Amino acid sequence: MTNSLQPTQPKERVVFLDILRGFALMGILFANILSWSGLKFIPIEDIIAMGNVAVDQKLYHALLFFVDTKFYSIFSILFGVGFFCRFQEIRIILSSQNFICGGCFFFF
């Protein structure tokens, strides 16, 4: 590790966290796909006229139970873990320098 702030090198990255982040982003995509399709904004009479209402309701409830809002919290936790790792790296760098000047710059 050097004494300057640089982007995280590929060999220093935690691959497992990157995989979990990708999984969380895919979950967020699935959570938003219903809104992006425009199906939420179609009147119920038109949806019934399209047919397969029972299947659509089951899929909607499955998405609601398994996907909706769960992946946002996973992604938020992973963002916090990444921020904590970066903060620890900065703390190590600042401990070798003048902490008061460097710490003030980091927080303000």
N, C-alpha and C positions, 0 to 999 in steps of 0.2 A: 504494500500500500504506500502511495506517495503522500507528500505533505500538501497536496493541492486538491481542490474539488474537481472531479472529472466524472463523466458518465460511467456507470457501472459497466465493467468489461464483461463480455460474454462468459468467460470462465468464472467470474465472481457471482453470476446470477444464480438464483435458486430455481432450478427447473420445475420443481414441484409447485412452487407458487405461481409460476407462469402458466402451467397447465391448469391449475385451479382458476386463475383469472380468465383464461379462455373459456373454461366450462361455465363460469359465472356470466360472461358476456353472451354466450349462446343462450343461456337461460333468460337473460334480459331481452334478447331478440325474440324468443318464443313468447315472453310475457307481453311484448308490444305488438306482436304480429296481428292480433285480432283488431287492434285499433287501426293499424296501417291498412288492413284489408278493407276497411269501411263498413264491415258487417255490423258493427255496433250501432251505426247510424241509420240503418235500414229499418223502416217500420215493421213491426212484428207480423202484420198481415202479409207483407211481401215475403218475409222469411218463410212463413207457413206455406205460401204458394209455391216456393221453390222445391219443397219436399225434403225428405230426410231430416225432419225436425228432431226426431228422437235421437238420432246419431249425433247431430250437431249439439244438442243439449248435453249429451254424455261427454263429448269432447270438450265442450266449454267448461263443464264442472271439473273434469280431470285437469285441464289447464289451470283453472282457478285454484284447485287444491294443491297441485304439485309444483306449479311454476310461479304463479302470481305473488309478488313481493318477497319470495324467498331468496331469489338470486341477487336482489338489490343488497340485502344484508350481507350475503357472502362476499360480494364484490367490495362493499364498504369495509368489511373486516380485513380483506386482503390488501386494500389500499392502506389501511392503518398499519398493517404488518410491514408493508414496503416502506412506508414513511418512517416507522420505527427503526428499520434496518439502516436507512439512509441517515437518520438522526444519530444513531450510534457511531456510524462512520465519521460524521462531522464532529461528534464529540471527541473522538480519538484524535482527529486532526487538530482540533482546537486545544486539546490538552498539551500538545507539544509546543503550542504558540502562546502568545499572550491571550489568556482566556477572556479577560474583561473586554478587550477591543473586539475580538472575534465573536464573542457571544452576543455583544450588543448589535453587531452587524447582522448576525443570523436572525435575531428576534425582531429587529426593527427594520 
